[in-house]
Every structure is written in structure tokens, then in C-alpha cells.
Amino acid sequence: MVILFDQYNMPENIFEVIFSTEQQVIVANLLLEEMKLKDGEIGKTEMSMFATALHDGTLVKPKDEGFIKKKEQVISYNKRQFYDRILTPMKTMGMIDYDMYKKTYKISEKFNKNMMKVGLLWLQELRKPPKAHRLR
């Protein structure tokens, strides 16, 4: 997964940096909120039930924008795409861990540590001596 962002127009929501569509952002937020409600950890069966509920359609209440309140919207997201485009990237980036023995998904702080490693890689690159090359 590639993360592209504009340092001058940084969104307030981390999922807007990571995911490319508004629907993916909403689904990732829903997943995180669901996991927070269950003390940051949910089982494999609960994850499947969450994905099925999304597949069948779930009510979502968008944020209130100032004094204008928006209606609740029904959001539907394909179960297979949920696993492929939301859960798997969140696991590979270190946002969510999967415990194979307990069969549970848990919110993780590894993403933060990985982003710090990316920053250190950039600093190492800056400190390398220049390589000689020729322009033709």
C-alpha cells in the first residue's frame, strides 16, 4: 500500500491519509469504533459478523457539520472487499494485530512505530554522501 499526502493539506483523520475513497474511510472508522467499543479487541467471529453487517447494509450517522445536521445514511460494503481493502491493509501496516492462537483482532500501536522508522529512513538518506553521476 502506498501512502501519499500533502503536507500543506493534511487531513485530521488518519484514514483519509491511508485510504483513497470516502467509503473506505467511513468503513475503516466504523471498524475502529467497533473495536474500541469492545476494549480494542474482537474475535474472528465478531469480525465476520461486522463484515456481514456491512455487506447487508448498516446505518451510519455522519458528523454534524456546524448547525446543519445530516440524515443517517445506509452504507453497504462488500464483505470480500472489506477483508481485501480495509482489514488486510490495516493489518499489514500495523494498525491491527491478529493473534492466531486466540483468534482475535486487536488495535495496535505498531503503525506509529513503523511511521517513525520511515522518518528515520529518510534522515539516513539525507545523511548519505552524494554519489557522482553524469547528466548527458
Backbone hydrogen bonds, N-H to C=O, Kabsch-Sander energy under -0.5 kcal/mol:
donor,donor_aa,acceptor,acceptor_aa,energy
4,L,2,V,-0.6
7,Q,5,F,-0.6
9,N,6,D,-1.3
14,I,12,E,-0.5
16,E,13,N,-1.4
17,V,13,N,-0.6
17,V,14,I,-1.1
18,I,14,I,-1.6
19,F,15,F,-2.7
25,V,21,T,-1.8
26,I,22,E,-2.3
27,V,23,Q,-2.5
28,A,24,Q,-2.6
29,N,25,V,-2.3
30,L,26,I,-2.5
31,L,27,V,-2.5
32,L,28,A,-2.5
33,E,29,N,-2.7
34,E,30,L,-2.5
35,M,31,L,-2.4
36,K,32,L,-2.5
37,L,33,E,-2.1
38,K,34,E,-0.8
38,K,35,M,-0.5
39,D,36,K,-1.4
40,G,35,M,-2.9
41,E,35,M,-0.6
41,E,38,K,-1.3
42,I,105,Y,-2.5
44,K,103,K,-1.9
47,M,43,G,-2.2
48,S,44,K,-2.1
49,M,45,T,-2.4
50,F,46,E,-2.3
51,A,47,M,-2.6
52,T,48,S,-2.4
53,A,49,M,-2.4
54,L,50,F,-2.1
55,H,51,A,-2.2
56,D,52,T,-2.4
57,G,53,A,-1.5
58,T,75,I,-2.6
60,V,73,Q,-2.7
65,E,68,I,-1.6
66,G,64,D,-0.9
68,I,65,E,-1.9
69,K,67,F,-0.6
70,K,68,I,-0.5
73,Q,60,V,-2.9
75,I,58,T,-2.8
75,I,73,Q,-0.6
77,Y,54,L,-1.7
82,F,78,N,-2.1
83,Y,79,K,-1.8
84,D,80,R,-2.4
85,R,81,Q,-3.4
86,I,81,Q,-0.5
86,I,82,F,-1.6
87,L,82,F,-2.4
88,T,83,Y,-2.2
90,M,86,I,-1.9
91,K,87,L,-2.2
92,T,88,T,-2.8
93,M,89,P,-2.0
94,G,91,K,-0.9
95,M,90,M,-2.3
96,I,90,M,-1.5
97,D,106,K,-3.2
99,D,104,T,-2.9
100,M,98,Y,-0.8
103,K,99,D,-1.9
104,T,99,D,-1.1
105,Y,42,I,-3.6
106,K,97,D,-2.7
107,I,40,G,-2.5
108,S,95,M,-3.0
110,K,94,G,-0.6
111,F,94,G,-1.5
112,N,109,E,-0.6
113,K,109,E,-1.4
114,N,110,K,-2.6
115,M,111,F,-2.3
116,M,112,N,-1.8
117,K,113,K,-1.8
118,V,114,N,-2.0
119,G,115,M,-2.0
120,L,116,M,-2.1
121,L,117,K,-2.4
122,W,118,V,-1.9
123,L,119,G,-2.1
124,Q,120,L,-2.5
125,E,121,L,-2.1
126,L,122,W,-2.1
127,R,123,L,-1.5
128,K,124,Q,-0.7
128,K,125,E,-0.7
